[in-house]
């Protein structure tokens, strides 16, 4: 009895996964990608050097 429940659960999950994949493939016209623009400001007197302080 327990094997039947586990087998049915596995089959249900496989069918659900297949249906979701088919739905994603068939709805390609609704996929719109949003472009995100990023602006970077460089302040004056700015260097890209790292300062490492060590004590000997």
Buried (B, 14 or more C-beta within 10 A) or exposed (E): EEEEEEEEEEEEEEEEEEEEEEEEEEEEEEEEEEEEEEEEEEEEEEEEEEEEEEEE
